[in-house]
Amino acid sequence: MLFILLIGSKAFALTDSTGLTLRAVQLNLSTRGAGLEVAGGFKQPLVLRAGVNFITFQRGFAIKAEDGTFIQTDPDVASVSTHLLLDHYPFRSRLFHLTAGLEYAWIQRYTGTFYAHEAVKLGGVEMEAEDFGNAVLGIRWNRLKPYLGVGLKRDIMKRQMAVGLDVGTWYMGSPRLDLRYEGFLETTTIDEQVKQVEVNMRSYAFYPYLALQLRYSLN
Amino acid sequence: MKKLLWGLCVVLVSCGNPFEDFVLGLKEPIEEATVRIQFNLPENGKLPQNLEFSVEGPDAGKVVTNLNSRNFKISREGVIILAVSPEFTPTPAAPVEFTVVARAEGYLKIIKTFRFTGKANQSFQAQLVKEDLSGSLTTFQAEIKNTTYQTPDPTQKLLLTVQGNTIFRDRAGAEIPGAKELVMMRYDHKTAKNNLPAGGVAANPVGQDGKPLENAFDFLQVASLAFVQISSREDSRVVKTLDTPLQLTMELNPEMINPLTGARVKTGDMLTITSYDTDTGVWKDEGETRVVSGTGGKLQVSFPVPHLSFWMAGWRRTLCKNGPSFIVNSTYSGVDISFLAQLTDAASGKVIREYYMAVNNGSQLTISNIPAESEKVKLVLYDYSNYHGGNRTAPVAVSQAVSLCGTSTVNLPAFKVTLPRLVEIEMYTNCPAGQTLDKATLPAQMRIQYSEVGKGAWRDAGIVRREQHIAGTYRLKFGARYDIRASSDGGVTWPYQQKDQLINKTRWLIDVKTFGGKCK
């Protein structure tokens, strides 16, 4: 994909009709996963960046309960999002920038499934795997997320290759929890407690963003 | 700029503990106006996989599970407890009535209507019976399209003739239009007596005119027992009456002995016809019919059926409605096991019936609905309990002789039965020094069962409640090993187990710290 972008950007005029000049493509490795961005300048000291991030994680693991018994956990994390960021370079050095922008998550799936292969011991009592049942906990945030941050990278690269840094936060809104279950949880007050957890997590509305970029100049 | 960076810093670290004030408690089961439905487990100890269960009828919206949920799920042990929602109070003037429908492919459809006029609890054994069975029990299920239906047993058929122009009506007398489903079951003379509804004792029967009969009765022999159910395919409304009666024909086994003559049943023998309404619990004398020779010379009885319920043909015997009461004299109280008592003929010593009776001082066993075949009887008590066995040959007490029929009261001394060691069960949380258990945080109830280790044959040990979190039982044997399990939902599910436990303490602790038992 990077190759296509590079060829495309070299093959066509790098300035479009809006005056936007494509300056760089960059690979992102960030707390939002892996991603790709293109950056373009249209009016100094502003740089516009558009990109995509994706992350996926499905590897299951076991949580130790009591007396050598385990609860199996199968996470299902998948996020694919696109974003548009505007960098503002306030200083003459043109290295430090402030950034604001928006992201839209096309896919956002954050669930964990909990179950047991064999009997589980909890709180001094034992539960057969069938009685333990299973629980699927999902968490959702707003699909549209504003961003605010700072960064270190030059707006006009002096070399063909360089690195960049972004630090900031996405505002995701308060999370909504979704718990579906069968088994012993059906006899408990877990539904009320999920509401309590949701209240406790109101402040989990900001997602920290740390991104390292490998940049390729198109100039 | 500084403000911006500071704001950024704050939002990155401002998350609190998501599990603050998180306390996982147990739901409190509804204990009034409930119906406990127990399904049999016909698929090698499991329910059929395709079993569909629903609650129908105009008051279906007032029904919840005993955990106040609308998720009607049958436990893997075949139990579901339904309840009238606490938002409604059933009264005789405003009863709550609903119908439970259960169907599984290859099984007869089960329809049962429940009516609540107060807070009393009910129970129902739901039998999942395979369709198209042949043998002692023969079954049939079909949509009503023709006029004649028969069970698949080639030797002793049950035949049903439906008049084409009849009108089907529900219990309220309203016509039930549209497509209908028919379910038929027939037990032969070998199995019928053991499968009679309500134990086969017509305690308060009515005559053909609907007026109460003077005497209760049961059956010496049942030649054939039939169950016929017709219901609306659309809404499972059950047909109760028909404007033109059905005709029911029962083929009989010629090897069957007529208990009145001692000879094989033959044409000309008279059989009594009885019906039992499962909704109202009313036994009705439907008259007599004569055994005739039917198609192919087969013996049969045939009679009109104007209302649908259980119908049986056989020979009855009269029962004494009211018998003597035996009152226990002992030093015991709170004993939750019972001891074997035999009602014997005072003259011959022949055992008439066996009971397990409580031995707490003042407890009472009242004999009722016994065949009037003895004049005087005695009650003989053995040191043999329903939980631990014992000696069932040497009596420990014998009452004085009393008349079998007619009310009388007799004392029975029960001082000599042997009680095992009392074991107490306690809901418990290990509190740190200086703190005590906050009983208000205990689960509302925990039902406890036990089984011999690894056997899975569970028996009740008792119930501990928030208000009384210690319960004593004589059912556990001190020094024995048991699997123990607990249920917090009234006995629907039993998720909490303690396996292979040695009962070597007089107080058995059920740790509930995970489910709300807090210290203060």
Boltz contact constraints between the chains, C-beta under 6 A:
constraints:
  - contact:
      token1: [A, 122]
      token2: [B, 514]
      max_distance: 6.0
  - contact:
      token1: [A, 123]
      token2: [B, 513]
      max_distance: 6.0
  - contact:
      token1: [A, 123]
      token2: [B, 514]
      max_distance: 6.0
  - contact:
      token1: [A, 124]
      token2: [B, 511]
      max_distance: 6.0
  - contact:
      token1: [A, 125]
      token2: [B, 496]
      max_distance: 6.0
  - contact:
      token1: [A, 126]
      token2: [B, 497]
      max_distance: 6.0
  - contact:
      token1: [A, 127]
      token2: [B, 495]
      max_distance: 6.0
  - contact:
      token1: [A, 131]
      token2: [B, 495]
      max_distance: 6.0
  - contact:
      token1: [A, 169]
      token2: [B, 11]
      max_distance: 6.0
  - contact:
      token1: [A, 169]
      token2: [B, 12]
      max_distance: 6.0
  - contact:
      token1: [A, 184]
      token2: [B, 495]
      max_distance: 6.0
  - contact:
      token1: [A, 187]
      token2: [B, 26]
      max_distance: 6.0
  - contact:
      token1: [A, 187]
      token2: [B, 27]
      max_distance: 6.0
  - contact:
      token1: [A, 187]
      token2: [B, 488]
      max_distance: 6.0
  - contact:
      token1: [A, 187]
      token2: [B, 489]
      max_distance: 6.0
  - contact:
      token1: [A, 188]
      token2: [B, 24]
      max_distance: 6.0
  - contact:
      token1: [A, 188]
      token2: [B, 26]
      max_distance: 6.0
  - contact:
      token1: [A, 189]
      token2: [B, 25]
      max_distance: 6.0
  - contact:
      token1: [A, 193]
      token2: [B, 22]
      max_distance: 6.0
  - contact:
      token1: [A, 193]
      token2: [B, 24]
      max_distance: 6.0
  - contact:
      token1: [A, 196]
      token2: [B, 21]
      max_distance: 6.0
  - contact:
      token1: [A, 197]
      token2: [B, 18]
      max_distance: 6.0
  - contact:
      token1: [A, 200]
      token2: [B, 16]
      max_distance: 6.0
  - contact:
      token1: [A, 200]
      token2: [B, 18]
      max_distance: 6.0
  - contact:
      token1: [A, 200]
      token2: [B, 20]
      max_distance: 6.0
  - contact:
      token1: [A, 201]
      token2: [B, 18]
      max_distance: 6.0
  - contact:
      token1: [A, 203]
      token2: [B, 14]
      max_distance: 6.0
  - contact:
      token1: [A, 203]
      token2: [B, 15]
      max_distance: 6.0
  - contact:
      token1: [A, 203]
      token2: [B, 16]
      max_distance: 6.0
  - contact:
      token1: [A, 204]
      token2: [B, 15]
      max_distance: 6.0
  - contact:
      token1: [A, 206]
      token2: [B, 11]
      max_distance: 6.0
  - contact:
      token1: [A, 208]
      token2: [B, 12]
      max_distance: 6.0
